[in-house]
Amino acid sequence: MTTRRKQLSEAMKASIRDAAAALFAEKGYPSVTMRDIARAAGCSHTAIYLYFNSKEDLLQQIAIPSLMQLEQRLLEKLEKRDTAPEDRLLAVCEQYVVFCLTSGSLQTVLFMSGSVRVDDPAPALEVNVIRNRLFAHISGMLHETVSGPREFASTEAEADAVNNGRVLFYYLQGFISTYTGHVEPTEQLLERTLPVLRHGIMTLVRGMKKY
């Protein structure tokens, strides 16, 4: 392929990805068709398959690179073993929230489009394997903060840990939803609201320890 043709091909692929991301965020992943995406990107409904095999393929190419970057950032926080569990939990939660709020409407595509249960043992799409791994990183850190080392004494204890992780995620997602689309400068918003986020997380932790 000549350099010019390659440039045009890459430009069309980028246009298709951008159109798909915008449509997934606006209409919801299940409602969007490849024909819709092709129309929005300015290509024919047959030509789009020269670049992407399916809607699932498109979703994964949009989401996986960003999710992998987020996972690396979380792992860097988790690996600071000389830091107290509470501080590592706050650090990974803050990293997740900051990532979502700086991603704007794209965050719903990255985390929600085509998603499955967080305890699905074998998701069909790689994007959901990564999403569930992100959940496991945060819920595992929560369990360590609440109960100590991550080993589970029983299947029931493991199920309780997953449910505690869900509760924390409901809280984080509520926080994110409250401020998605904000007009306040992000840096200023985070400076004002992150102390409230930390307070809420530690309130949950104290409640879970008593429970």
N, C-alpha and C positions, 0 to 999 in steps of 0.2 A: 504494500500500500504506500502510495506517495505521501510525502509529508503533508501536503495540502489536503489530501483525502482523509488522512488520519486526523488532522485538526478538525475537519468538518464532522467526522464521526464522533470524536470526543465532545465536540460542542453539542451535537444532537443528543448524545447520551446524557450530558449534563442538563440539557433542557428538559429531557424526559424525567430525569430524577427530580428536578425542581418542581415540575408540573405535578408529578405523583405525590410528592411531599405536601404540596399546597392542597391538593384535593383530598388526601387522607386526613389532613388536619381539619379541613372545612366540612366535608361530607361524612367522614367516618370510613375507615378502611373497607368494611363489608360492602358498602354502597357503591364504591368506585370500580369501574371496569377498565380494562386495557383500552377500549375504544375511547372512553372519557379522557384518559391520560394522553392518548395519541392526539386527540382533538386539541387539548389544552397546550400540548407541546408543539403543535403545528406539523405533525407528520401523519401519514396514513395509518389506518388501523392494522394494516398488514406489515408496513415497514417497521413498526415498533418492535416486532418480533425478531428483527435483524439485530437488535441491540439487547433485548431482555426476553428471557424465555417465558416469563409469567409475572403476574402481579406480586406473587410471593418473592420471586427473584429480585424484583424492584425494591420491595420493602427491605429485604436483607442488605442490598447494596447501599440503601440510604442509611439504615440504622446501625449496622454492625461496626463500621469504623469508629463512630462516635461512642458507642457503648464499650468498645474495647479500650478506648482512651479513658473513659470513666473508670472502668475496672482497674486499670493500671494505677490511677490516682487513689482509688480506695485501698488497693493492696499496699501502696506506699504508706498510708496512714496505719493500716492494720499491722504492718511489720515493725512498727516502733514498739518493741516489747519492753523497753525501759519506761514506757509511758503507762500510767494507770488505765485500767479498762474503761472507766467512765470517760476519760479524756479521749481515748481512741474511738469510743462510740460516738461522742459528740463530733469528733473530727470527720468520721465517715459520713455521718448524717448531714453535717454542714456541707461537705463536698458534694453530696448528692443533690441537696437543695440548690446550692449555687449553680451547679451544672444545669439543672432543670430551668431555673429562672433566667439564666443567660442563654438558653436555647429557644426561648419564646414559645410560639405555638408548635414548633417542631418537637418539643418534648412529649407531646401526646402521641406523635408518630413513633418516636424512639421507644417509648415504654408501653403504649397501649394498643397500637395497631396490630391485629392478629395475635394478641397475647393469649397465653394459656394459664392454667392454675400454677401457682408457685411451687406446688408439691407434685407436679407432673413428673414422673420418673424418667420419661424419655420423650421430650418434645420433638415433633417432626422437623421443625425449622431451627436452624442454628441460632437465629436471632433470639428465639425463646430459651434455648440452652443458656445463652449469655445472660438474658434477663433474669432467669431463675438463679444463676450463679451470683449475680449482683444482690438479689434478695438474700441468698444464703450467706454472703459476706456480712451484710448488715444484721440479719437476724442472729447469726452466729456470734457476732460481737455483742449483741444485746444479751444473749444467753450467758456469755462469759461474764458480763457486767452484773447480771442478776444472780447467777447461780455458781459462778466460778468456772473452772475448766470445762471445755465443751463436751466432754463425754456425757452420754445420757444414761441414767440409771435404768430406764425402762422405755418401752415404746410409747407409753402414756406421757412420760417426761419429754420425749422428742416431739410428740404432737403438741404438747403445751408450749414448747419453745417456738414451733412454727406459728402457732396462733398468736403468741406474744409478738413475733415478728410482723404478723399481719396488722396487729393493733398499732405498732410503731409506724408501719407504712401508711396506714389510714391517716395517722396524724401528719406525717410528712407530706402526703399528697394533698391533704386539706390545706396545709400551709402554702404549698406550691400553687394550688388552684386559687387561693385568695389573692395572690400577688402576680399571677400570670397576666400579662397585658397591662401591667402598671405603667404609669407615665412618669413616676418618680425615677430619677437616675438610679441604676441598679446598685452602684456602690453605696449611695446614700441610703437606699432601701435596706440593704443588707446590714449596714451599720446600725440602723434603727431597730430592725426586727430579729436579728440573729440572737440577741440576748433572750428574747421571748421564746424563740425556738429551743434554746438550750434549757430554759426553765421548764418548758413543757416536757422535753425528753426526760429530764431528771425526775420530774413528777411521776411520769409513767414508770420509770425504773423503781422508784421508791414504792409505788403501789404494787408492782409485780413482785418485789422482794417480800412484802408483807403477805401477799397472796400465796 
